[in-house]
Amino acid sequence: MSGAAALNIARKVAGQASQLALPQGKPDLFNYPVSRIIQYIASISNLKDPPELRHAVRPANPELKSNTVTPELQFTTVNVPGQDQVLDPEAAETAGPAIEICAEGLVPTLMTIYNLATTKAIKAAAKEAVISQRQLEAV
Amino acid sequence: MDSLQKLEELLKDFWRKQGKASIIAAKHTEFMVEPKIFMGDQLNPEILKLLVINYLAYASKQDSGIGNIEAGPEKIVIKTKSGKPLLIVRDKNIIQGYLSRSLAG
């Protein structure tokens, strides 16, 4: 598997991968190629169709480019997220989503960000985005 | 960079600062898996959750009765300044966390 292909798989399962946490203390070493680790992450992922949850995978160190990934690359630490938060699907369905925005659409979403923001920068950016979006919708 | 992209970058920064970034260490490099902020017209639920938790933490410290949070054992309704419901929180952990902080405060 090429590094690029491995990255593509990583993107597909990144919804789950984003929950991976580095273990405390001395980590267990997974001396497997990156492709094996990614397959492992995919196998524990509950996401059957994750494209809407695709995440960007980028080097933590900006000096390193994603194309530095090679088939020989080895993950050194991987941890599995806790499994204690599995919801009863029926209960979840009847109760509604964990957090529900009362109105649908991009503008209400941006308004929600504006209202929830606790920093001036995010508040200002959300306000700006609302104005911009409203202008676009008015055209 | 348009306003939406700017907001996305700020929210990613917020997400990183809140300690949600997971760095995958590799032999020769390491990766940070970043969330996609918007999925169509919707906000990534994880980002929304983080914003809500942060907002409630801030609100409970400042004033648990600021008027735009209606909290009960089953749900929390966050309202706009004008009193219009903005969102409904049904996540038990968030509700319990907020209520316990409010009682302690």
gemmi code that builds the backbone of each chain (N, CA, C; Angstrom):
import gemmi

chains = {
    "A": [
        ("MET", (0.856, -1.202, 0.000), (0.000, 0.000, 0.000), (0.889, 1.248, 0.000)),
        ("SER", (0.538, 2.179, -0.841), (1.345, 3.390, -0.885), (0.998, 4.307, 0.284)),
        ("GLY", (1.878, 5.239, 0.535), (1.605, 6.193, 1.614), (0.354, 6.995, 1.348)),
        ("ALA", (0.164, 7.332, 0.059), (-1.029, 8.125, -0.292), (-2.305, 7.331, -0.040)),
        ("ALA", (-2.266, 6.055, -0.392), (-3.447, 5.212, -0.173), (-3.717, 5.066, 1.322)),
        ("ALA", (-2.639, 4.922, 2.080), (-2.797, 4.808, 3.539), (-3.442, 6.063, 4.098)),
        ("LEU", (-3.008, 7.193, 3.575), (-3.582, 8.465, 4.046), (-5.056, 8.560, 3.701)),
        ("ASN", (-5.414, 8.061, 2.521), (-6.828, 8.087, 2.135), (-7.666, 7.275, 3.108)),
        ("ILE", (-7.151, 6.120, 3.500), (-7.884, 5.300, 4.464), (-7.947, 6.038, 5.803)),
        ("ALA", (-6.840, 6.664, 6.153), (-6.813, 7.415, 7.424), (-7.884, 8.479, 7.427)),
        ("ARG", (-8.066, 9.127, 6.287), (-9.095, 10.169, 6.204), (-10.483, 9.570, 6.416)),
        ("LYS", (-10.679, 8.381, 5.847), (-11.995, 7.749, 5.965), (-12.320, 7.379, 7.409)),
        ("VAL", (-11.313, 7.001, 8.146), (-11.580, 6.548, 9.519), (-11.212, 7.606, 10.552)),
        ("ALA", (-10.896, 8.783, 10.059), (-10.386, 9.794, 10.983), (-11.419, 10.228, 12.007)),
        ("GLY", (-12.703, 10.025, 11.708), (-13.723, 10.336, 12.706), (-13.455, 9.562, 13.977)),
        ("GLN", (-13.029, 8.340, 13.802), (-12.684, 7.513, 14.958), (-11.277, 7.847, 15.428)),
        ("ALA", (-10.402, 8.054, 14.463), (-9.007, 8.312, 14.821), (-8.868, 9.579, 15.647)),
        ("SER", (-9.778, 10.531, 15.425), (-9.671, 11.779, 16.172), (-9.906, 11.554, 17.649)),
        ("GLN", (-10.525, 10.412, 17.957), (-10.769, 10.134, 19.368), (-9.616, 9.358, 19.997)),
        ("LEU", (-8.649, 9.005, 19.177), (-7.527, 8.263, 19.731), (-6.732, 9.156, 20.667)),
        ("ALA", (-6.340, 8.583, 21.756), (-5.554, 9.356, 22.702), (-4.246, 8.634, 22.945)),
        ("LEU", (-3.223, 9.411, 23.155), (-1.953, 8.778, 23.454), (-2.018, 8.229, 24.871)),
        ("PRO", (-1.631, 6.988, 25.069), (-1.721, 6.418, 26.408), (-0.751, 7.074, 27.373)),
        ("GLN", (-1.136, 7.055, 28.616), (-0.277, 7.613, 29.655), (0.903, 6.669, 29.885)),
        ("GLY", (1.995, 7.254, 30.322), (3.151, 6.433, 30.647), (3.800, 5.846, 29.408)),
        ("LYS", (4.481, 4.760, 29.614), (5.175, 4.146, 28.493), (4.165, 3.477, 27.557)),
        ("PRO", (4.114, 3.908, 26.337), (3.108, 3.342, 25.440), (3.488, 1.956, 24.942)),
        ("ASP", (2.477, 1.207, 24.635), (2.737, -0.064, 23.965), (3.164, 0.249, 22.547)),
        ("LEU", (4.092, -0.483, 22.084), (4.573, -0.216, 20.732), (3.872, -1.139, 19.742)),
        ("PHE", (3.364, -0.544, 18.724), (2.743, -1.319, 17.664), (3.698, -1.292, 16.483)),
        ("ASN", (4.478, -2.285, 16.422), (5.486, -2.285, 15.370), (4.930, -2.845, 14.068)),
        ("TYR", (3.860, -2.222, 13.646), (3.259, -2.624, 12.381), (3.363, -1.468, 11.405)),
        ("PRO", (3.313, -1.764, 10.125), (3.292, -0.673, 9.143), (2.031, 0.164, 9.320)),
        ("VAL", (2.096, 1.370, 8.836), (0.980, 2.291, 8.979), (-0.315, 1.703, 8.420)),
        ("SER", (-0.201, 0.945, 7.336), (-1.410, 0.390, 6.717), (-2.127, -0.561, 7.671)),
        ("ARG", (-1.346, -1.339, 8.433), (-1.960, -2.272, 9.378), (-2.673, -1.522, 10.497)),
        ("ILE", (-2.040, -0.462, 10.952), (-2.638, 0.310, 12.038), (-3.919, 0.975, 11.561)),
        ("ILE", (-3.870, 1.483, 10.352), (-5.065, 2.135, 9.820), (-6.191, 1.120, 9.646)),
        ("GLN", (-5.832, -0.081, 9.203), (-6.851, -1.139, 9.084), (-7.438, -1.462, 10.455)),
        ("TYR", (-6.566, -1.437, 11.455), (-7.023, -1.722, 12.813), (-8.013, -0.646, 13.271)),
        ("ILE", (-7.648, 0.604, 13.005), (-8.543, 1.703, 13.387), (-9.881, 1.543, 12.667)),
        ("ALA", (-9.806, 1.176, 11.389), (-11.042, 0.988, 10.617), (-11.887, -0.129, 11.214)),
        ("SER", (-11.211, -1.178, 11.679), (-11.953, -2.334, 12.195), (-12.677, -2.015, 13.501)),
        ("ILE", (-12.152, -1.053, 14.270), (-12.819, -0.719, 15.535), (-13.778, 0.449, 15.367)),
        ("SER", (-13.786, 1.015, 14.155), (-14.655, 2.160, 13.928), (-16.093, 1.704, 13.757)),
        ("ASN", (-16.997, 2.410, 14.408), (-18.418, 2.096, 14.251), (-19.017, 2.833, 13.065)),
        ("LEU", (-18.220, 3.658, 12.447), (-18.744, 4.471, 11.359), (-18.809, 3.646, 10.081)),
        ("LYS", (-20.004, 3.384, 9.645), (-20.143, 2.560, 8.447), (-19.973, 3.395, 7.190)),
        ("ASP", (-20.369, 4.629, 7.261), (-20.277, 5.493, 6.092), (-19.794, 6.863, 6.555)),
        ("PRO", (-18.496, 6.967, 6.751), (-17.982, 8.156, 7.421), (-17.627, 9.366, 6.559)),
        ("PRO", (-17.966, 9.394, 5.242), (-17.434, 10.524, 4.467), (-17.802, 11.892, 5.028)),
        ("GLU", (-18.996, 11.989, 5.638), (-19.373, 13.302, 6.149), (-18.554, 13.677, 7.384)),
        ("LEU", (-17.855, 12.691, 7.917), (-17.031, 12.962, 9.096), (-15.543, 12.965, 8.754)),
        ("ARG", (-15.278, 13.028, 7.471), (-13.860, 13.004, 7.086), (-13.106, 14.181, 7.688)),
        ("HIS", (-11.968, 13.872, 8.137), (-11.140, 14.897, 8.750), (-9.878, 15.075, 7.895)),
        ("ALA", (-9.294, 16.203, 8.064), (-8.026, 16.420, 7.386), (-6.934, 15.795, 8.229)),
        ("VAL", (-6.063, 15.107, 7.590), (-4.907, 14.558, 8.304), (-3.702, 15.362, 7.852)),
        ("ARG", (-3.080, 15.997, 8.769), (-1.922, 16.799, 8.383), (-0.801, 16.623, 9.406)),
        ("PRO", (0.408, 16.861, 8.984), (1.504, 16.697, 9.933), (1.362, 17.674, 11.095)),
        ("ALA", (1.619, 17.174, 12.321), (1.565, 18.050, 13.486), (2.679, 19.075, 13.415)),
        ("ASN", (3.779, 18.663, 12.835), (4.884, 19.580, 12.642), (4.741, 20.183, 11.250)),
        ("PRO", (4.489, 21.498, 11.167), (4.235, 22.108, 9.854), (5.370, 21.930, 8.861)),
        ("GLU", (6.564, 21.680, 9.386), (7.690, 21.526, 8.469), (7.645, 20.186, 7.728)),
        ("LEU", (6.887, 19.283, 8.295), (6.791, 17.972, 7.654), (5.559, 17.935, 6.771)),
        ("LYS", (5.693, 17.442, 5.605), (4.569, 17.377, 4.678), (3.924, 15.993, 4.748)),
        ("SER", (2.656, 15.974, 4.386), (1.955, 14.694, 4.475), (2.554, 13.652, 3.534)),
        ("ASN", (3.218, 14.128, 2.478), (3.774, 13.153, 1.548), (5.044, 12.495, 2.078)),
        ("THR", (5.398, 12.829, 3.343), (6.527, 12.130, 3.937), (6.103, 10.742, 4.426)),
        ("VAL", (4.782, 10.496, 4.382), (4.299, 9.176, 4.793), (4.781, 8.133, 3.794)),
        ("THR", (5.334, 7.088, 4.304), (5.803, 6.020, 3.436), (5.233, 4.696, 3.941)),
        ("PRO", (5.224, 3.692, 3.128), (4.716, 2.398, 3.598), (5.494, 1.866, 4.796)),
        ("GLU", (6.710, 2.339, 4.966), (7.518, 1.829, 6.072), (7.214, 2.535, 7.389)),
        ("LEU", (6.438, 3.608, 7.270), (6.145, 4.398, 8.453), (5.490, 3.542, 9.532)),
        ("GLN", (5.893, 3.755, 10.761), (5.332, 2.952, 11.839), (4.738, 3.838, 12.916)),
        ("PHE", (3.538, 3.536, 13.311), (2.954, 4.226, 14.457), (3.614, 3.672, 15.712)),
        ("THR", (3.848, 4.545, 16.654), (4.438, 4.063, 17.900), (3.413, 4.009, 19.022)),
        ("THR", (2.363, 4.799, 18.909), (1.378, 4.792, 19.993), (-0.024, 4.811, 19.423)),
        ("VAL", (-0.810, 3.931, 19.876), (-2.220, 3.913, 19.492), (-3.018, 3.475, 20.701)),
        ("ASN", (-4.078, 4.120, 20.951), (-4.934, 3.725, 22.066), (-6.373, 3.669, 21.561)),
        ("VAL", (-7.153, 2.833, 22.170), (-8.548, 2.695, 21.751), (-9.423, 3.520, 22.679)),
        ("PRO", (-10.328, 4.310, 22.116), (-11.193, 5.118, 22.987), (-12.082, 4.238, 23.848)),
        ("GLY", (-12.520, 4.781, 24.980), (-13.376, 4.031, 25.896), (-14.664, 3.593, 25.231)),
        ("GLN", (-15.125, 2.444, 25.592), (-16.324, 1.901, 24.960), (-17.545, 2.080, 25.862)),
        ("ASP", (-17.413, 2.928, 26.887), (-18.476, 3.032, 27.880), (-19.529, 4.069, 27.520)),
        ("GLN", (-19.422, 4.621, 26.341), (-20.380, 5.658, 25.983), (-21.314, 5.211, 24.864)),
        ("VAL", (-21.484, 3.908, 24.750), (-22.371, 3.397, 23.713), (-23.811, 3.680, 24.126)),
        ("LEU", (-24.500, 4.390, 23.292), (-25.878, 4.754, 23.620), (-26.840, 3.680, 23.147)),
        ("ASP", (-27.943, 3.579, 23.812), (-29.020, 2.708, 23.358), (-29.616, 3.378, 22.121)),
        ("PRO", (-29.498, 2.745, 20.939), (-29.951, 3.415, 19.716), (-31.413, 3.825, 19.767)),
        ("GLU", (-32.262, 2.971, 20.362), (-33.691, 3.300, 20.419), (-33.936, 4.506, 21.314)),
        ("ALA", (-33.250, 4.502, 22.459), (-33.411, 5.620, 23.388), (-32.913, 6.910, 22.753)),
        ("ALA", (-31.791, 6.789, 22.051), (-31.229, 7.981, 21.402), (-32.175, 8.518, 20.342)),
        ("GLU", (-32.839, 7.586, 19.641), (-33.747, 7.990, 18.560), (-34.968, 8.724, 19.117)),
        ("THR", (-35.510, 8.208, 20.232), (-36.714, 8.829, 20.778), (-36.374, 10.133, 21.504)),
        ("ALA", (-35.206, 10.184, 22.114), (-34.855, 11.368, 22.892), (-34.393, 12.522, 22.008)),
        ("GLY", (-33.941, 12.220, 20.809), (-33.423, 13.262, 19.936), (-31.914, 13.353, 20.073)),
        ("PRO", (-31.292, 14.173, 19.229), (-29.842, 14.276, 19.259), (-29.327, 14.874, 20.564)),
        ("ALA", (-28.072, 14.561, 20.873), (-27.473, 15.026, 22.126), (-27.488, 16.548, 22.218)),
        ("ILE", (-27.193, 17.182, 21.100), (-27.262, 18.646, 21.040), (-27.953, 19.016, 19.729)),
        ("GLU", (-29.005, 19.759, 19.837), (-29.799, 20.074, 18.648), (-29.930, 21.584, 18.477)),
        ("ILE", (-29.515, 22.046, 17.327), (-29.712, 23.461, 17.001), (-31.162, 23.627, 16.549)),
        ("CYS", (-31.840, 24.615, 17.114), (-33.292, 24.731, 16.890), (-33.674, 25.085, 15.456)),
        ("ALA", (-32.793, 25.720, 14.730), (-33.120, 26.081, 13.348), (-32.116, 25.448, 12.400)),
        ("GLU", (-32.562, 25.156, 11.192), (-31.680, 24.522, 10.215), (-31.124, 25.543, 9.236)),
        ("GLY", (-29.969, 25.209, 8.690), (-29.370, 26.084, 7.694), (-28.042, 26.653, 8.179)),
        ("LEU", (-27.285, 27.178, 7.238), (-25.953, 27.670, 7.584), (-26.012, 28.930, 8.458)),
        ("VAL", (-26.930, 29.842, 8.139), (-27.000, 31.083, 8.922), (-27.348, 30.799, 10.391)),
        ("PRO", (-28.397, 29.983, 10.656), (-28.655, 29.649, 12.068), (-27.472, 28.959, 12.753)),
        ("THR", (-26.758, 28.135, 11.979), (-25.572, 27.470, 12.542), (-24.518, 28.507, 12.928)),
        ("LEU", (-24.308, 29.457, 12.034), (-23.325, 30.515, 12.308), (-23.776, 31.391, 13.477)),
        ("MET", (-25.085, 31.632, 13.535), (-25.637, 32.423, 14.649), (-25.421, 31.688, 15.976)),
        ("THR", (-25.540, 30.374, 15.916), (-25.309, 29.571, 17.119), (-23.859, 29.702, 17.572)),
        ("ILE", (-22.946, 29.631, 16.616), (-21.523, 29.786, 16.957), (-21.302, 31.165, 17.574)),
        ("TYR", (-21.918, 32.163, 16.964), (-21.793, 33.538, 17.478), (-22.269, 33.620, 18.933)),
        ("ASN", (-23.404, 33.007, 19.198), (-23.966, 33.079, 20.549), (-23.172, 32.269, 21.567)),
        ("LEU", (-22.591, 31.169, 21.115), (-21.864, 30.312, 22.058), (-20.418, 30.754, 22.270)),
        ("ALA", (-19.892, 31.498, 21.329), (-18.475, 31.857, 21.389), (-18.142, 32.629, 22.660)),
        ("THR", (-17.038, 32.263, 23.254), (-16.601, 32.969, 24.464), (-15.333, 33.779, 24.195)),
        ("THR", (-14.899, 33.790, 22.953), (-13.755, 34.641, 22.616), (-14.194, 35.678, 21.584)),
        ("LYS", (-13.569, 36.833, 21.679), (-13.932, 37.926, 20.771), (-13.643, 37.560, 19.323)),
        ("ALA", (-12.534, 36.846, 19.118), (-12.127, 36.521, 17.750), (-13.165, 35.633, 17.059)),
        ("ILE", (-13.614, 34.601, 17.751), (-14.596, 33.686, 17.143), (-15.932, 34.398, 16.961)),
        ("LYS", (-16.294, 35.192, 17.961), (-17.558, 35.942, 17.864), (-17.541, 36.865, 16.638)),
        ("ALA", (-16.429, 37.577, 16.497), (-16.320, 38.517, 15.377), (-16.331, 37.784, 14.043)),
        ("ALA", (-15.614, 36.660, 13.979), (-15.557, 35.898, 12.726), (-16.930, 35.312, 12.394)),
        ("ALA", (-17.640, 34.849, 13.411), (-18.978, 34.282, 13.176), (-19.927, 35.369, 12.685)),
        ("LYS", (-19.818, 36.537, 13.283), (-20.682, 37.654, 12.867), (-20.409, 38.020, 11.405)),
        ("GLU", (-19.123, 38.068, 11.095), (-18.712, 38.395, 9.734), (-19.238, 37.342, 8.747)),
        ("ALA", (-19.157, 36.080, 9.162), (-19.625, 34.987, 8.297), (-21.144, 35.050, 8.106)),
        ("VAL", (-21.851, 35.428, 9.156), (-23.314, 35.554, 9.050), (-23.662, 36.631, 8.027)),
        ("ILE", (-23.001, 37.769, 8.144), (-23.263, 38.888, 7.221), (-22.959, 38.462, 5.790)),
        ("SER", (-21.807, 37.822, 5.634), (-21.383, 37.384, 4.308), (-22.367, 36.375, 3.712)),
        ("GLN", (-22.794, 35.436, 4.553), (-23.722, 34.403, 4.084), (-25.078, 34.997, 3.713)),
        ("ARG", (-25.513, 35.954, 4.502), (-26.808, 36.588, 4.212), (-26.741, 37.348, 2.886)),
        ("GLN", (-25.591, 37.955, 2.654), (-25.415, 38.678, 1.379), (-25.460, 37.702, 0.216)),
        ("LEU", (-24.810, 36.556, 0.406), (-24.810, 35.541, -0.653), (-26.227, 35.022, -0.920)),
        ("GLU", (-26.960, 34.794, 0.168), (-28.315, 34.256, 0.024), (-29.272, 35.280, -0.591)),
        ("ALA", (-28.949, 36.562, -0.400), (-29.820, 37.620, -0.920), (-29.667, 37.784, -2.427)),
        ("VAL", (-28.497, 37.362, -2.945), (-28.231, 37.532, -4.379), (-29.085, 36.561, -5.192)),
    ],
    "B": [
        ("MET", (-8.656, 34.585, 2.038), (-9.442, 33.702, 2.897), (-10.805, 34.351, 3.181)),
        ("ASP", (-11.881, 33.645, 2.862), (-13.194, 34.240, 3.111), (-13.572, 34.078, 4.585)),
        ("SER", (-14.675, 34.708, 4.933), (-15.054, 34.765, 6.345), (-15.335, 33.380, 6.935)),
        ("LEU", (-15.874, 32.507, 6.114), (-16.181, 31.157, 6.592), (-14.892, 30.366, 6.869)),
        ("GLN", (-13.940, 30.534, 5.971), (-12.652, 29.851, 6.162), (-11.947, 30.372, 7.412)),
        ("LYS", (-12.041, 31.689, 7.591), (-11.416, 32.311, 8.764), (-12.038, 31.739, 10.046)),
        ("LEU", (-13.353, 31.626, 10.022), (-14.051, 31.067, 11.176), (-13.629, 29.615, 11.401)),
        ("GLU", (-13.496, 28.878, 10.318), (-13.070, 27.480, 10.433), (-11.692, 27.383, 11.081)),
        ("GLU", (-10.788, 28.241, 10.649), (-9.438, 28.214, 11.212), (-9.463, 28.547, 12.700)),
        ("LEU", (-10.274, 29.539, 13.060), (-10.375, 29.925, 14.471), (-10.978, 28.794, 15.309)),
        ("LEU", (-11.949, 28.114, 14.743), (-12.568, 26.999, 15.474), (-11.600, 25.822, 15.595)),
        ("LYS", (-10.780, 25.621, 14.584), (-9.761, 24.572, 14.683), (-8.755, 24.921, 15.775)),
        ("ASP", (-8.401, 26.178, 15.823), (-7.465, 26.653, 16.847), (-8.080, 26.460, 18.246)),
        ("PHE", (-9.349, 26.808, 18.349), (-10.097, 26.620, 19.595), (-10.096, 25.149, 19.993)),
        ("TRP", (-10.330, 24.293, 19.016), (-10.368, 22.849, 19.246), (-8.995, 22.355, 19.730)),
        ("ARG", (-7.933, 22.871, 19.108), (-6.589, 22.453, 19.518), (-6.298, 22.906, 20.938)),
        ("LYS", (-6.676, 24.156, 21.241), (-6.398, 24.704, 22.571), (-7.205, 24.021, 23.675)),
        ("GLN", (-8.333, 23.475, 23.309), (-9.161, 22.787, 24.307), (-8.647, 21.378, 24.582)),
        ("GLY", (-7.514, 21.060, 23.986), (-6.895, 19.772, 24.257), (-7.526, 18.615, 23.544)),
        ("LYS", (-8.262, 18.901, 22.483), (-8.917, 17.823, 21.775), (-8.066, 17.259, 20.636)),
        ("ALA", (-6.960, 17.899, 20.394), (-6.131, 17.437, 19.287), (-5.406, 16.156, 19.680)),
        ("SER", (-5.477, 15.169, 18.829), (-4.731, 13.951, 19.120), (-3.608, 13.833, 18.111)),
        ("ILE", (-2.429, 13.706, 18.636), (-1.284, 13.586, 17.749), (-0.939, 12.111, 17.624)),
        ("ILE", (-0.913, 11.657, 16.403), (-0.540, 10.271, 16.156), (0.956, 10.253, 15.887)),
        ("ALA", (1.676, 9.665, 16.792), (3.123, 9.628, 16.653), (3.514, 8.482, 15.738)),
        ("ALA", (4.401, 8.773, 14.844), (4.899, 7.754, 13.939), (6.418, 7.696, 14.078)),
        ("LYS", (6.983, 6.777, 13.385), (8.435, 6.591, 13.553), (9.220, 7.802, 13.063)),
        ("HIS", (8.825, 8.300, 11.912), (9.597, 9.387, 11.326), (8.852, 10.718, 11.336)),
        ("THR", (7.638, 10.715, 11.744), (6.862, 11.949, 11.751), (5.685, 11.783, 12.703)),
        ("GLU", (4.904, 12.779, 12.792), (3.682, 12.640, 13.583), (2.576, 13.437, 12.914)),
        ("PHE", (1.343, 13.024, 13.192), (0.203, 13.642, 12.529), (-0.799, 14.145, 13.540)),
        ("MET", (-1.424, 15.225, 13.164), (-2.551, 15.710, 13.959), (-3.806, 15.516, 13.110)),
        ("VAL", (-4.777, 14.870, 13.693), (-6.022, 14.658, 12.957), (-6.965, 15.795, 13.304)),
        ("GLU", (-7.255, 16.599, 12.320), (-8.099, 17.769, 12.566), (-9.543, 17.500, 12.164)),
        ("PRO", (-10.465, 18.074, 12.891), (-11.864, 17.868, 12.517), (-12.251, 18.731, 11.325)),
        ("LYS", (-13.175, 18.214, 10.551), (-13.785, 19.049, 9.517), (-14.838, 19.871, 10.263)),
        ("ILE", (-14.797, 21.169, 10.146), (-15.654, 22.020, 10.972), (-17.110, 21.989, 10.504)),
        ("PHE", (-17.293, 22.231, 9.225), (-18.664, 22.236, 8.693), (-18.884, 21.017, 7.813)),
        ("MET", (-20.054, 20.397, 8.000), (-20.426, 19.295, 7.134), (-21.705, 19.727, 6.431)),
        ("GLY", (-21.532, 20.290, 5.254), (-22.663, 20.918, 4.580), (-23.038, 22.168, 5.356)),
        ("ASP", (-24.304, 22.268, 5.714), (-24.783, 23.420, 6.482), (-24.644, 23.213, 7.982)),
        ("GLN", (-24.175, 22.041, 8.352), (-24.157, 21.721, 9.786), (-22.761, 21.800, 10.377)),
        ("LEU", (-22.757, 22.112, 11.656), (-21.498, 22.161, 12.389), (-21.168, 20.744, 12.844)),
        ("ASN", (-19.899, 20.394, 12.768), (-19.452, 19.092, 13.271), (-19.940, 18.935, 14.720)),
        ("PRO", (-20.672, 17.855, 15.023), (-21.229, 17.697, 16.371), (-20.180, 17.787, 17.483)),
        ("GLU", (-18.949, 17.342, 17.184), (-17.899, 17.396, 18.212), (-17.499, 18.848, 18.514)),
        ("ILE", (-17.487, 19.666, 17.480), (-17.141, 21.078, 17.666), (-18.285, 21.776, 18.409)),
        ("LEU", (-19.508, 21.440, 18.012), (-20.675, 22.021, 18.686), (-20.664, 21.663, 20.170)),
        ("LYS", (-20.355, 20.426, 20.444), (-20.307, 19.963, 21.832), (-19.252, 20.742, 22.630)),
        ("LEU", (-18.111, 20.929, 21.997), (-17.027, 21.659, 22.658), (-17.434, 23.109, 22.931)),
        ("LEU", (-18.097, 23.718, 21.964), (-18.566, 25.101, 22.130), (-19.584, 25.184, 23.269)),
        ("VAL", (-20.481, 24.207, 23.317), (-21.519, 24.204, 24.359), (-20.900, 24.028, 25.739)),
        ("ILE", (-19.989, 23.067, 25.849), (-19.332, 22.813, 27.143), (-18.598, 24.067, 27.608)),
        ("ASN", (-17.891, 24.677, 26.671), (-17.141, 25.886, 27.006), (-18.075, 27.022, 27.416)),
        ("TYR", (-19.155, 27.156, 26.679), (-20.128, 28.216, 26.970), (-20.751, 28.010, 28.351)),
        ("LEU", (-21.140, 26.774, 28.639), (-21.782, 26.495, 29.925), (-20.796, 26.664, 31.082)),
        ("ALA", (-19.549, 26.285, 30.854), (-18.541, 26.454, 31.900), (-18.362, 27.936, 32.204)),
        ("TYR", (-18.324, 28.710, 31.161), (-18.160, 30.165, 31.310), (-19.387, 30.771, 31.992)),
        ("ALA", (-20.563, 30.328, 31.563), (-21.806, 30.875, 32.111), (-21.960, 30.538, 33.589)),
        ("SER", (-21.602, 29.300, 33.953), (-21.796, 28.927, 35.351), (-20.837, 29.670, 36.263)),
        ("LYS", (-19.670, 30.023, 35.734), (-18.722, 30.778, 36.548), (-19.199, 32.211, 36.709)),
        ("GLN", (-19.691, 32.737, 35.628), (-20.092, 34.138, 35.658), (-21.395, 34.338, 36.439)),
        ("ASP", (-22.392, 33.612, 35.997), (-23.696, 33.788, 36.611), (-24.614, 32.684, 36.095)),
        ("SER", (-24.946, 31.761, 36.980), (-25.736, 30.619, 36.524), (-27.148, 31.045, 36.134)),
        ("GLY", (-27.554, 32.197, 36.560), (-28.902, 32.630, 36.221), (-28.898, 33.786, 35.248)),
        ("ILE", (-28.114, 33.653, 34.190), (-28.005, 34.791, 33.275), (-29.238, 34.951, 32.394)),
        ("GLY", (-30.188, 34.060, 32.545), (-31.459, 34.265, 31.862), (-31.592, 33.567, 30.552)),
        ("ASN", (-30.473, 33.233, 29.902), (-30.612, 32.564, 28.617), (-30.222, 31.097, 28.681)),
        ("ILE", (-30.204, 30.549, 29.884), (-29.993, 29.112, 30.033), (-31.131, 28.569, 30.892)),
        ("GLU", (-31.855, 27.631, 30.311), (-32.965, 27.017, 31.043), (-32.566, 25.567, 31.290)),
        ("ALA", (-32.181, 25.266, 32.518), (-31.625, 23.937, 32.800), (-32.584, 23.077, 33.600)),
        ("GLY", (-32.697, 21.829, 33.181), (-33.497, 20.841, 33.905), (-32.775, 19.519, 33.871)),
        ("PRO", (-33.288, 18.511, 34.556), (-32.596, 17.213, 34.583), (-32.571, 16.498, 33.230)),
        ("GLU", (-33.519, 16.821, 32.362), (-33.588, 16.137, 31.064), (-32.936, 16.910, 29.932)),
        ("LYS", (-32.973, 18.213, 30.047), (-32.400, 19.004, 28.955), (-32.012, 20.405, 29.421)),
        ("ILE", (-31.136, 20.987, 28.654), (-30.776, 22.390, 28.859), (-31.144, 23.121, 27.571)),
        ("VAL", (-31.854, 24.199, 27.712), (-32.173, 25.017, 26.539), (-31.356, 26.304, 26.639)),
        ("ILE", (-30.563, 26.527, 25.621), (-29.782, 27.770, 25.568), (-30.517, 28.720, 24.629)),
        ("LYS", (-30.752, 29.921, 25.111), (-31.521, 30.886, 24.327), (-30.647, 32.060, 23.890)),
        ("THR", (-31.130, 32.759, 22.903), (-30.449, 33.975, 22.483), (-30.760, 35.080, 23.492)),
        ("LYS", (-30.114, 36.212, 23.323), (-30.369, 37.327, 24.247), (-31.829, 37.770, 24.196)),
        ("SER", (-32.440, 37.544, 23.047), (-33.850, 37.946, 22.921), (-34.805, 36.896, 23.483)),
        ("GLY", (-34.255, 35.792, 23.979), (-35.088, 34.774, 24.607), (-35.555, 33.676, 23.667)),
        ("LYS", (-35.100, 33.722, 22.433), (-35.494, 32.701, 21.462), (-34.610, 31.458, 21.644)),
        ("PRO", (-35.220, 30.253, 21.698), (-34.394, 29.047, 21.876), (-33.375, 28.889, 20.746)),
        ("LEU", (-32.150, 28.663, 21.141), (-31.055, 28.536, 20.181), (-30.722, 27.067, 19.963)),
        ("LEU", (-30.524, 26.366, 21.063), (-30.266, 24.933, 20.957), (-30.685, 24.194, 22.212)),
        ("ILE", (-30.864, 22.892, 22.035), (-31.299, 22.038, 23.138), (-30.206, 21.004, 23.382)),
        ("VAL", (-29.783, 20.900, 24.630), (-28.754, 19.937, 25.009), (-29.419, 18.787, 25.752)),
        ("ARG", (-29.216, 17.565, 25.241), (-29.776, 16.396, 25.926), (-28.673, 15.463, 26.424)),
        ("ASP", (-27.445, 15.841, 26.187), (-26.311, 15.021, 26.621), (-26.265, 15.001, 28.151)),
        ("LYS", (-26.431, 13.790, 28.706), (-26.536, 13.654, 30.168), (-25.296, 14.182, 30.891)),
        ("ASN", (-24.127, 13.880, 30.332), (-22.886, 14.311, 30.994), (-22.797, 15.834, 31.056)),
        ("ILE", (-23.165, 16.474, 29.969), (-23.105, 17.939, 29.940), (-24.113, 18.514, 30.936)),
        ("ILE", (-25.325, 17.939, 30.963), (-26.365, 18.442, 31.873), (-25.928, 18.280, 33.327)),
        ("GLN", (-25.465, 17.068, 33.647), (-25.045, 16.821, 35.030), (-23.892, 17.723, 35.433)),
        ("GLY", (-22.955, 17.886, 34.512), (-21.807, 18.755, 34.796), (-22.245, 20.182, 35.069)),
        ("TYR", (-23.146, 20.661, 34.247), (-23.623, 22.045, 34.418), (-24.415, 22.201, 35.715)),
        ("LEU", (-25.308, 21.248, 35.965), (-26.143, 21.364, 37.170), (-25.297, 21.274, 38.440)),
        ("SER", (-24.323, 20.385, 38.441), (-23.492, 20.257, 39.644), (-22.655, 21.511, 39.873)),
        ("ARG", (-22.192, 22.100, 38.782), (-21.408, 23.351, 38.923), (-22.307, 24.476, 39.408)),
        ("SER", (-23.520, 24.509, 38.886), (-24.458, 25.570, 39.284), (-24.794, 25.467, 40.768)),
        ("LEU", (-25.003, 24.220, 41.218), (-25.329, 24.020, 42.636), (-24.159, 24.395, 43.518)),
        ("ALA", (-22.935, 23.986, 43.054), (-21.734, 24.290, 43.837), (-21.462, 25.793, 43.862)),
        ("GLY", (-21.787, 26.455, 42.736), (-21.503, 27.890, 42.638), (-22.487, 28.674, 43.449)),
    ],
}
model = gemmi.Model(1)
for chain_id, residues in chains.items():
    chain = gemmi.Chain(chain_id)
    for i, (resn, *xyz) in enumerate(residues, 1):
        res = gemmi.Residue()
        res.name, res.seqid = resn, gemmi.SeqId(i, " ")
        for name, pos in zip(("N", "CA", "C"), xyz):
            atom = gemmi.Atom()
            atom.name, atom.element = name, gemmi.Element(name[0])
            atom.pos, atom.b_iso = gemmi.Position(*pos), 0.0
            res.add_atom(atom)
        chain.add_residue(res)
    model.add_chain(chain)
structure = gemmi.Structure()
structure.add_model(model)
structure.setup_entities()
